[in-house]
Amino acid sequence: MNFVKMEGLGNDFVVIEGPAPMAEQVRQWCDRHTGIGADGVLRVSKIDHEGAACRMEYWNADGSAVDMCGNGLRCTAAYAYEQGWTAGGSFTVETAVGVRRAEMSSDGMVRVELGPYRVGSRLDIGGRSYVAAEVGNPHAVTFLDGPDGLDLDQAPLAAVGPSLQDHPAFPDGVNVEFVAVSGNGLRVRVWERGVGETRACGTGAAAAAAVACRQGRSGRTAEVELPGGTLGVELADGAAWIEGPAVRVFRGAIP
C-alpha cells in the first residue's frame, strides 16, 4: 500500500487511500521506532458524486478512531488539491461530523472550517480550574495566570493529560490544553487523547481560542503559538476556522 507522510506544524500523519486500516496496523505504522512514525493515520477517499472533493477518516496513534482532527483536515485538503481532485482552491471535505470547507492560498497556507464550537462549564479538578469545550471532539482548557503564564514549558501536561482520561466528566477521554496569554495571542501546549503531547493540535488551538474569547482574554481572531509553530484561529458565525501550512514530507510503500 502506498502512503504519503504529511505534517501540519509538526502534527504528522500517514496518509493512505487504501482500505480502512485495523487498529493494530495504525499502531504499527505510527510507531516512531519500528514504523513510519506519526501522530495518526488519515484515510482520504476521492468522492465520485458531486459535492465534496474527498472524504477524510482519522485514527489516533493508539488505533482509536476520532471524528475530527483539525491539522489532519488541513493535510487532507492539501492532499486532495495536490492530487488534482478539486476544480479550484476552494472546496469541501466530507468528515464524520459533516462537510467542512477548505481554502488553499497561493503562499501554501491552508484554511479550513472545523465547524461549530461550544464552550461548556468550568470544572475544578485536582486543584486546577478547567473549562470544557467541544470542537468536533472534547477538550479541557486551563490557563496559566499571573507569573505562571510565562512558565508554559514547565506546565505538568505529561501528568495531567493521562489523569483526566478516566474522569467522569469526560467519558470518551479528552484533549487537554494548557494556555498562556501572550500579548495579543495565545501560547498553547496540548495533550491529545490516544496520542500524548503533540507539536500542534488544530482543534486544541480552536478550543483554547474559543474559551479565551468567552473569558475576554482575546478577540474572535487569535494567533496561537504551539510548539510546532503558529496557527491562525478565527471564530465566525458560530464556527471555528484554522489556517496554517500543510506539507508533504515524503512518499513510501507499506509492504
C-alpha positions as CSV (number, residue, x, y, z in Angstrom):
1,M,0.0,0.0,0.0
2,N,1.3,3.4,-0.9
3,F,1.3,6.3,1.6
4,V,2.3,9.9,1.9
5,K,3.8,11.3,5.1
6,M,2.3,14.8,5.8
7,E,2.6,17.3,8.6
8,G,1.0,20.5,9.8
9,L,3.2,22.4,12.2
10,G,4.8,19.1,13.3
11,N,1.5,17.3,13.8
12,D,2.2,14.4,11.5
13,F,0.2,11.8,9.7
14,V,0.4,8.7,7.5
15,V,-2.0,9.4,4.6
16,I,-3.4,6.5,2.7
17,E,-6.1,5.9,0.0
18,G,-6.5,2.2,0.5
19,P,-8.8,0.1,2.7
20,A,-9.6,1.3,6.2
21,P,-6.7,0.1,8.5
22,M,-7.1,-2.1,11.5
23,A,-6.2,-0.7,14.9
24,E,-3.0,-2.8,15.1
25,Q,-1.9,-1.6,11.7
26,V,-2.4,2.0,12.8
27,R,-0.3,1.4,15.9
28,Q,2.5,-0.3,13.9
29,W,2.6,2.5,11.2
30,C,2.6,5.3,13.8
31,D,5.4,3.8,16.0
32,R,8.3,6.2,15.8
33,H,11.0,3.5,16.3
34,T,9.7,0.5,14.3
35,G,7.2,2.1,11.9
36,I,6.8,5.2,9.8
37,G,6.2,7.4,12.8
38,A,3.2,9.7,13.1
39,D,0.5,11.1,15.4
40,G,-2.2,9.3,13.4
41,V,-3.4,7.9,10.2
42,L,-5.6,9.7,7.6
43,R,-7.6,7.8,5.1
44,V,-8.5,10.0,2.1
45,S,-11.0,8.9,-0.4
46,K,-12.0,10.6,-3.7
47,I,-15.7,11.1,-3.9
48,D,-17.3,10.4,-7.3
49,H,-20.6,12.2,-6.7
50,E,-21.0,15.9,-6.9
51,G,-20.3,17.9,-3.8
52,A,-17.3,17.3,-1.6
53,A,-13.9,16.8,-3.2
54,C,-13.0,13.9,-0.8
55,R,-13.8,12.1,2.4
56,M,-11.5,12.1,5.5
57,E,-11.3,9.4,8.1
58,Y,-8.8,9.6,11.0
59,W,-7.3,7.3,13.6
60,N,-5.1,8.3,16.5
61,A,-1.7,6.6,17.0
62,D,-3.2,4.2,19.5
63,G,-5.6,2.9,16.8
64,S,-8.7,4.7,18.1
65,A,-11.0,6.3,15.5
66,V,-11.7,10.0,16.0
67,D,-14.4,12.1,14.4
68,M,-12.3,15.3,13.8
69,C,-8.7,16.3,13.6
70,G,-8.0,20.0,12.6
71,N,-4.5,19.7,11.3
72,G,-5.5,16.4,9.7
73,L,-8.2,18.2,7.9
74,R,-5.7,20.7,6.6
75,C,-3.4,18.0,5.4
76,T,-6.4,16.2,3.8
77,A,-7.3,19.4,1.9
78,A,-3.7,19.8,0.7
79,Y,-3.5,16.2,-0.4
80,A,-6.7,16.4,-2.4
81,Y,-5.6,19.7,-4.0
82,E,-2.2,18.2,-5.0
83,Q,-3.9,15.2,-6.4
84,G,-6.0,17.4,-8.7
85,W,-9.3,16.3,-7.1
86,T,-10.6,19.8,-6.9
87,A,-11.7,22.3,-9.6
88,G,-10.1,25.2,-7.7
89,G,-8.7,26.4,-4.4
90,S,-12.0,26.5,-2.6
91,F,-13.8,23.2,-2.0
92,T,-15.3,20.9,0.7
93,V,-14.2,17.8,2.6
94,E,-16.6,15.2,4.0
95,T,-15.9,14.2,7.6
96,A,-17.5,12.1,10.3
97,V,-19.1,15.3,11.7
98,G,-20.3,16.8,8.4
99,V,-19.0,18.6,5.3
100,R,-16.3,21.2,6.0
101,R,-15.0,24.0,3.8
102,A,-11.3,24.3,2.8
103,E,-9.4,27.1,1.1
104,M,-5.9,26.9,-0.4
105,S,-3.7,30.0,-0.6
106,S,-1.0,30.8,-3.1
107,D,1.5,31.0,-0.3
108,G,1.0,27.4,0.7
109,M,-1.3,28.1,3.7
110,V,-4.4,26.0,4.1
111,R,-7.6,27.4,5.8
112,V,-10.3,25.0,6.9
113,E,-13.6,25.2,8.8
114,L,-13.7,23.0,11.8
115,G,-17.4,23.6,12.3
116,P,-19.4,24.6,15.3
117,Y,-17.6,25.1,18.6
118,R,-19.1,25.1,22.1
119,V,-17.7,26.4,25.4
120,G,-19.1,24.5,28.3
121,S,-18.9,24.7,32.1
122,R,-16.0,25.2,34.5
123,L,-14.6,22.2,36.3
124,D,-12.3,22.2,39.3
125,I,-10.2,19.0,39.2
126,G,-7.1,18.4,41.3
127,G,-6.8,22.0,42.4
128,R,-6.8,23.4,38.9
129,S,-9.7,25.0,37.0
130,Y,-10.6,23.8,33.5
131,V,-13.3,24.8,31.0
132,A,-14.9,22.1,28.9
133,A,-15.1,22.8,25.2
134,E,-16.2,21.0,22.0
135,V,-14.7,21.5,18.5
136,G,-15.9,18.2,16.9
137,N,-14.1,16.5,19.8
138,P,-13.8,17.1,23.6
139,H,-11.3,19.5,25.2
140,A,-10.4,20.7,28.7
141,V,-8.7,24.1,28.7
142,T,-6.8,25.6,31.6
143,F,-5.0,28.9,31.8
144,L,-1.7,29.7,33.5
145,D,-2.4,33.0,35.0
146,G,-0.2,35.5,36.8
147,P,3.5,34.6,37.0
148,D,2.8,31.1,35.8
149,G,1.7,32.5,32.5
150,L,5.3,32.7,31.3
151,D,6.2,29.2,32.5
152,L,4.2,27.2,30.0
153,D,7.2,25.0,29.3
154,Q,7.1,23.8,32.9
155,A,3.4,23.0,33.0
156,P,2.6,19.5,34.2
157,L,1.0,18.5,31.0
158,A,2.5,15.0,30.9
159,A,1.0,14.1,34.2
160,V,-2.4,15.9,33.9
161,G,-3.2,14.7,30.4
162,P,-3.4,11.0,31.2
163,S,-5.0,11.7,34.6
164,L,-8.1,13.3,33.0
165,Q,-8.8,10.4,30.6
166,D,-10.8,8.5,33.2
167,H,-12.6,11.5,34.8
168,P,-16.4,11.0,34.8
169,A,-16.8,14.5,33.1
170,F,-15.1,13.1,30.0
171,P,-16.5,9.6,29.3
172,D,-14.8,9.4,25.9
173,G,-11.5,10.8,27.0
174,V,-10.4,14.4,26.4
175,N,-7.7,16.6,24.8
176,V,-6.1,18.9,27.4
177,E,-4.8,22.4,26.7
178,F,-2.5,24.4,28.9
179,V,-2.7,28.1,27.8
180,A,-0.8,31.3,28.5
181,V,-1.9,34.7,27.2
182,S,1.0,36.3,25.4
183,G,0.4,39.8,24.1
184,N,-2.4,39.7,21.6
185,G,-2.1,35.9,21.1
186,L,-2.0,32.6,23.0
187,R,0.7,30.1,23.7
188,V,-0.7,26.6,24.0
189,R,0.6,23.1,24.7
190,V,-1.8,20.1,24.0
191,W,-2.0,16.6,25.3
192,E,-4.1,14.6,22.8
193,R,-6.2,11.6,23.8
194,G,-4.8,8.5,22.1
195,V,-1.5,10.1,21.2
196,G,0.1,12.1,24.1
197,E,1.6,15.6,23.7
198,T,1.8,16.7,20.1
199,R,3.7,19.6,18.5
200,A,0.4,21.1,17.3
201,C,-3.4,20.4,17.5
202,G,-5.8,22.3,15.3
203,T,-8.9,21.6,17.4
204,G,-7.0,22.3,20.5
205,A,-5.9,25.7,19.3
206,A,-9.5,26.5,18.4
207,A,-10.8,25.3,21.7
208,A,-8.2,27.5,23.6
209,A,-9.1,30.5,21.4
210,A,-12.9,29.9,22.0
211,V,-12.5,29.8,25.8
212,A,-10.1,32.7,25.8
213,C,-12.6,34.8,23.7
214,R,-15.5,33.8,26.0
215,Q,-13.5,35.0,29.0
216,G,-12.4,38.2,27.4
217,R,-8.8,37.2,27.2
218,S,-8.6,37.5,23.4
219,G,-10.7,38.6,20.4
220,R,-12.5,36.5,17.8
221,T,-9.3,36.1,15.9
222,A,-6.1,34.9,17.5
223,E,-2.6,33.8,16.7
224,V,-2.0,30.6,18.6
225,E,1.7,29.7,19.2
226,L,2.2,25.9,19.5
227,P,5.5,24.0,19.9
228,G,5.4,23.3,16.2
229,G,4.6,26.8,15.0
230,T,1.8,29.4,14.8
231,L,-1.8,28.6,13.8
232,G,-4.3,31.3,12.9
233,V,-7.8,30.8,14.5
234,E,-10.9,32.7,13.6
235,L,-14.3,32.3,15.3
236,A,-17.0,33.4,12.9
237,D,-20.8,32.8,12.9
238,G,-20.6,30.1,15.5
239,A,-17.9,28.1,13.6
240,A,-14.1,27.8,14.2
241,W,-11.6,28.2,11.3
242,I,-7.9,27.5,11.4
243,E,-5.1,28.5,9.0
244,G,-1.6,27.2,8.7
245,P,0.8,25.2,6.5
246,A,0.3,21.6,5.4
247,V,3.4,19.9,4.0
248,R,4.1,16.6,2.2
249,V,7.3,15.1,3.8
250,F,7.8,12.0,1.7
251,R,6.2,9.2,-0.1
252,G,6.6,5.4,0.5
253,A,5.1,2.0,0.4
254,I,3.9,-0.3,3.2
255,P,4.9,-3.9,2.5
